[in-house]
Amino acid sequence: MPSKKALIRRPSPRLAEGLVTHLQRTPVDARLALRQWEAYVEALDAHGWETFEVEPADACPDSVFVEDAVVVFRNVALIARSGARSRRGETTGVEEAVGRLGCSVNWVWEPGTLEGGDVLKIGDTLYVGRGGRTNAEGVRQLRAVFEPLGARVVSVPVAKVLHLKSAVTALPDGTVIGYEPLVDSPSLFPRLLPVPEEAGAHVVLLGGSHLLMAASAPRSAELFADLGFDPVPVDISEFEKLEGCVTCLSVRLRDLYA
């Protein structure tokens, strides 16, 4: 039986100081961001997800993007090592959280770098973005940990966006979706369904036909509805100013076993 557990982490009061790499910096409203984060968590809860709040990391502005701190395949967790030195303290607390949930814990070691936002899981295939935050040694270490468990690892170059999942995610049937101008190597995916907005490339599979997605992509929501899916829009405008999206605000643990 698939599990529906999700790690979340409250935004740091220093959120507005978060890194930006491909966007021009604009002011972030920390109070509004907290309300948006609470609504995001409520959407997970409403669709049957059991949420586990990781210990806050208030000294780390980007720590709300908890997905970047760990990659989990089945019951094995790989603690990331960010390509941004200022983010490396974010793994504190995440190790404890995945351990409490019964995961065995591994680590990415120097000189490897890896962030969870660069890992797109579709079944047993792990597409891993290699770019500004994840290097070739990080991909090698991920492969060494997960391939013995049955994972197939595919390395994907990333240059146009921050993370692989800034460019592509996947629908419940495995179809990869992406905003074409920002996808570096579309031929590496068996099928790519273009979406009309950048924010429409990011969905979280809530279960059944339900897709959690940003409210800033209404035309993409219409496309998904026409395909028989049920979009669940949430406003994450303050996180989008920091190159965040719906995927990076949680770590979904779908295949834990007792």
PAMI-903877 format. One record per residue (C-alpha): x, y, z; residue in three letters; residue number from 0. Coordinates in nm, 2 decimals. Layout:
BEGIN
{{X,Y,Z},'ala',NUM}
...
This chain:
BEGIN
{{0.00,0.00,0.00},'met',0}
{{0.15,0.34,-0.10},'pro',1}
{{0.23,0.57,0.19},'ser',2}
{{0.12,0.93,0.20},'lys',3}
{{0.36,1.10,0.43},'lys',4}
{{0.52,1.44,0.36},'ala',5}
{{0.79,1.64,0.53},'leu',6}
{{0.74,2.02,0.55},'ile',7}
{{0.93,2.30,0.71},'arg',8}
{{0.81,2.64,0.83},'arg',9}
{{0.95,2.94,0.64},'pro',10}
{{1.25,3.12,0.80},'ser',11}
{{1.19,3.48,0.92},'pro',12}
{{1.48,3.55,0.69},'arg',13}
{{1.30,3.41,0.38},'leu',14}
{{1.33,3.74,0.19},'ala',15}
{{1.71,3.69,0.19},'glu',16}
{{1.68,3.36,-0.01},'gly',17}
{{1.90,3.30,-0.31},'leu',18}
{{1.79,3.39,-0.66},'val',19}
{{1.99,3.28,-0.97},'thr',20}
{{1.77,3.31,-1.28},'his',21}
{{1.53,3.58,-1.16},'leu',22}
{{1.57,3.95,-1.07},'gln',23}
{{1.52,3.99,-0.70},'arg',24}
{{1.19,4.14,-0.59},'thr',25}
{{1.06,4.21,-0.24},'pro',26}
{{0.92,3.91,-0.05},'val',27}
{{0.64,3.95,0.20},'asp',28}
{{0.73,3.71,0.48},'ala',29}
{{0.39,3.73,0.65},'arg',30}
{{0.21,3.65,0.33},'leu',31}
{{0.45,3.37,0.26},'ala',32}
{{0.37,3.21,0.60},'leu',33}
{{0.00,3.23,0.52},'arg',34}
{{0.06,3.07,0.18},'gln',35}
{{0.27,2.80,0.33},'trp',36}
{{-0.01,2.72,0.58},'glu',37}
{{-0.26,2.70,0.29},'ala',38}
{{-0.02,2.47,0.10},'tyr',39}
{{0.00,2.23,0.41},'val',40}
{{-0.38,2.24,0.44},'glu',41}
{{-0.41,2.13,0.08},'ala',42}
{{-0.19,1.83,0.15},'leu',43}
{{-0.38,1.75,0.47},'asp',44}
{{-0.72,1.78,0.28},'ala',45}
{{-0.61,1.51,0.03},'his',46}
{{-0.51,1.25,0.29},'gly',47}
{{-0.14,1.34,0.34},'trp',48}
{{0.01,1.30,0.68},'glu',49}
{{0.25,1.59,0.73},'thr',50}
{{0.56,1.59,0.95},'phe',51}
{{0.71,1.93,1.03},'glu',52}
{{1.09,1.93,1.02},'val',53}
{{1.26,2.13,1.29},'glu',54}
{{1.28,2.50,1.17},'pro',55}
{{1.61,2.63,1.04},'ala',56}
{{1.56,3.00,1.10},'asp',57}
{{1.92,3.09,1.02},'ala',58}
{{1.88,2.95,0.67},'cys',59}
{{1.66,3.17,0.44},'pro',60}
{{1.59,2.90,0.19},'asp',61}
{{1.51,2.62,0.44},'ser',62}
{{1.14,2.62,0.36},'val',63}
{{1.24,2.45,0.03},'phe',64}
{{1.28,2.13,0.22},'val',65}
{{1.28,1.90,-0.08},'glu',66}
{{1.63,2.01,-0.17},'asp',67}
{{1.78,1.87,0.15},'ala',68}
{{1.71,1.50,0.08},'val',69}
{{1.61,1.24,-0.18},'val',70}
{{1.42,0.93,-0.07},'val',71}
{{1.38,0.61,-0.27},'phe',72}
{{1.17,0.34,-0.10},'arg',73}
{{1.31,0.33,0.26},'asn',74}
{{1.65,0.48,0.18},'val',75}
{{1.72,0.85,0.23},'ala',76}
{{2.02,1.03,0.07},'leu',77}
{{2.10,1.35,0.26},'ile',78}
{{2.19,1.62,0.00},'ala',79}
{{2.49,1.85,-0.01},'arg',80}
{{2.39,2.17,-0.18},'ser',81}
{{2.59,2.33,-0.46},'gly',82}
{{2.52,2.66,-0.28},'ala',83}
{{2.75,2.67,0.03},'arg',84}
{{2.50,2.89,0.22},'ser',85}
{{2.24,2.61,0.20},'arg',86}
{{2.44,2.33,0.35},'arg',87}
{{2.31,2.39,0.70},'gly',88}
{{1.95,2.30,0.59},'glu',89}
{{2.01,1.93,0.63},'thr',90}
{{2.01,1.96,1.01},'thr',91}
{{1.68,1.83,1.13},'gly',92}
{{1.60,1.65,0.80},'val',93}
{{1.83,1.36,0.89},'glu',94}
{{1.64,1.31,1.22},'glu',95}
{{1.30,1.34,1.05},'ala',96}
{{1.36,1.07,0.79},'val',97}
{{1.52,0.85,1.05},'gly',98}
{{1.21,0.87,1.27},'arg',99}
{{1.00,0.76,0.97},'leu',100}
{{1.21,0.44,0.94},'gly',101}
{{1.45,0.54,0.66},'cys',102}
{{1.81,0.43,0.65},'ser',103}
{{2.03,0.73,0.60},'val',104}
{{2.31,0.80,0.35},'asn',105}
{{2.50,1.12,0.27},'trp',106}
{{2.64,1.29,-0.03},'val',107}
{{3.01,1.35,0.04},'trp',108}
{{3.26,1.61,-0.09},'glu',109}
{{3.32,1.68,-0.37},'pro',110}
{{2.98,1.57,-0.47},'gly',111}
{{2.69,1.82,-0.47},'thr',112}
{{2.32,1.74,-0.50},'leu',113}
{{1.99,1.91,-0.43},'glu',114}
{{1.66,1.72,-0.42},'gly',115}
{{1.49,1.96,-0.66},'gly',116}
{{1.71,1.81,-0.93},'asp',117}
{{1.56,1.46,-0.89},'val',118}
{{1.24,1.37,-1.07},'leu',119}
{{1.11,1.02,-0.99},'lys',120}
{{0.88,0.85,-1.23},'ile',121}
{{0.82,0.49,-1.11},'gly',122}
{{1.17,0.34,-1.06},'asp',123}
{{1.34,0.59,-1.30},'thr',124}
{{1.52,0.88,-1.14},'leu',125}
{{1.60,1.17,-1.37},'tyr',126}
{{1.88,1.38,-1.21},'val',127}
{{1.95,1.73,-1.33},'gly',128}
{{2.32,1.81,-1.36},'arg',129}
{{2.38,2.19,-1.34},'gly',130}
{{2.44,2.47,-1.10},'gly',131}
{{2.34,2.28,-0.78},'arg',132}
{{2.41,1.92,-0.86},'thr',133}
{{2.74,1.80,-1.01},'asn',134}
{{2.85,1.48,-1.19},'ala',135}
{{3.00,1.34,-0.86},'glu',136}
{{2.67,1.40,-0.69},'gly',137}
{{2.49,1.21,-0.96},'val',138}
{{2.75,0.93,-0.93},'arg',139}
{{2.69,0.90,-0.56},'gln',140}
{{2.31,0.90,-0.60},'leu',141}
{{2.35,0.62,-0.86},'arg',142}
{{2.57,0.42,-0.62},'ala',143}
{{2.31,0.44,-0.34},'val',144}
{{1.99,0.38,-0.54},'phe',145}
{{2.07,0.16,-0.84},'glu',146}
{{2.13,-0.15,-0.61},'pro',147}
{{1.77,-0.09,-0.49},'leu',148}
{{1.63,-0.12,-0.85},'gly',149}
{{1.64,0.24,-0.95},'ala',150}
{{1.73,0.35,-1.31},'arg',151}
{{1.92,0.68,-1.30},'val',152}
{{1.92,0.91,-1.60},'val',153}
{{2.14,1.22,-1.59},'ser',154}
{{1.99,1.53,-1.75},'val',155}
{{2.18,1.86,-1.82},'pro',156}
{{2.02,2.17,-1.67},'val',157}
{{2.13,2.52,-1.76},'ala',158}
{{1.82,2.73,-1.82},'lys',159}
{{1.66,2.70,-1.48},'val',160}
{{1.77,2.64,-1.12},'leu',161}
{{1.67,2.27,-1.09},'his',162}
{{1.55,2.00,-1.32},'leu',163}
{{1.20,2.02,-1.15},'lys',164}
{{1.20,2.39,-1.22},'ser',165}
{{1.16,2.28,-1.59},'ala',166}
{{0.97,1.95,-1.58},'val',167}
{{0.76,1.73,-1.35},'thr',168}
{{0.52,1.44,-1.44},'ala',169}
{{0.15,1.36,-1.45},'leu',170}
{{0.01,1.06,-1.27},'pro',171}
{{0.03,0.85,-1.59},'asp',172}
{{0.40,0.92,-1.61},'gly',173}
{{0.38,1.19,-1.89},'thr',174}
{{0.65,1.45,-1.84},'val',175}
{{0.52,1.81,-1.86},'ile',176}
{{0.74,2.11,-1.92},'gly',177}
{{0.75,2.47,-2.04},'tyr',178}
{{0.94,2.41,-2.36},'glu',179}
{{1.16,2.73,-2.37},'pro',180}
{{1.31,2.62,-2.03},'leu',181}
{{1.37,2.25,-2.11},'val',182}
{{1.73,2.18,-2.20},'asp',183}
{{1.71,1.83,-2.34},'ser',184}
{{1.35,1.73,-2.42},'pro',185}
{{1.47,1.42,-2.62},'ser',186}
{{1.58,1.25,-2.30},'leu',187}
{{1.22,1.20,-2.19},'phe',188}
{{1.00,0.94,-2.36},'pro',189}
{{0.73,1.20,-2.41},'arg',190}
{{0.71,1.57,-2.32},'leu',191}
{{0.37,1.75,-2.30},'leu',192}
{{0.43,2.12,-2.34},'pro',193}
{{0.24,2.35,-2.10},'val',194}
{{0.16,2.72,-2.18},'pro',195}
{{0.31,2.87,-1.86},'glu',196}
{{0.63,2.83,-1.68},'glu',197}
{{0.45,2.76,-1.35},'ala',198}
{{0.24,2.50,-1.52},'gly',199}
{{0.53,2.27,-1.54},'ala',200}
{{0.52,2.20,-1.17},'his',201}
{{0.27,1.96,-1.02},'val',202}
{{0.25,1.75,-0.70},'val',203}
{{0.05,1.43,-0.73},'leu',204}
{{-0.19,1.43,-0.45},'leu',205}
{{-0.35,1.10,-0.53},'gly',206}
{{-0.60,0.98,-0.79},'gly',207}
{{-0.65,1.25,-1.05},'ser',208}
{{-0.57,1.55,-0.82},'his',209}
{{-0.28,1.77,-0.90},'leu',210}
{{-0.15,2.04,-0.66},'leu',211}
{{-0.02,2.33,-0.87},'met',212}
{{0.04,2.70,-0.86},'ala',213}
{{-0.25,2.94,-0.90},'ala',214}
{{-0.03,3.14,-1.13},'ser',215}
{{-0.08,2.89,-1.42},'ala',216}
{{-0.46,2.90,-1.50},'pro',217}
{{-0.42,2.80,-1.86},'arg',218}
{{-0.21,2.50,-1.77},'ser',219}
{{-0.48,2.41,-1.51},'ala',220}
{{-0.74,2.42,-1.80},'glu',221}
{{-0.52,2.19,-2.00},'leu',222}
{{-0.49,1.94,-1.72},'phe',223}
{{-0.87,1.95,-1.66},'ala',224}
{{-0.93,1.88,-2.03},'asp',225}
{{-0.71,1.58,-1.99},'leu',226}
{{-0.93,1.45,-1.71},'gly',227}
{{-0.72,1.56,-1.41},'phe',228}
{{-0.84,1.77,-1.12},'asp',229}
{{-0.62,2.07,-1.05},'pro',230}
{{-0.59,2.20,-0.69},'val',231}
{{-0.44,2.55,-0.72},'pro',232}
{{-0.26,2.72,-0.44},'val',233}
{{-0.11,3.07,-0.43},'asp',234}
{{0.26,3.05,-0.38},'ile',235}
{{0.35,3.39,-0.52},'ser',236}
{{0.61,3.48,-0.25},'glu',237}
{{0.80,3.15,-0.30},'phe',238}
{{0.79,3.19,-0.68},'glu',239}
{{0.99,3.52,-0.63},'lys',240}
{{1.27,3.29,-0.50},'leu',241}
{{1.25,3.04,-0.78},'glu',242}
{{1.03,2.81,-0.56},'gly',243}
{{0.74,2.60,-0.68},'cys',244}
{{0.49,2.35,-0.54},'val',245}
{{0.73,2.05,-0.55},'thr',246}
{{1.01,2.20,-0.34},'cys',247}
{{0.79,2.29,-0.04},'leu',248}
{{0.76,1.93,0.07},'ser',249}
{{0.92,1.59,0.05},'val',250}
{{0.65,1.33,-0.05},'arg',251}
{{0.73,0.98,0.08},'leu',252}
{{0.51,0.75,-0.13},'arg',253}
{{0.67,0.41,-0.10},'asp',254}
{{0.78,0.37,0.26},'leu',255}
{{0.71,0.03,0.40},'tyr',256}
{{0.66,-0.09,0.76},'ala',257}
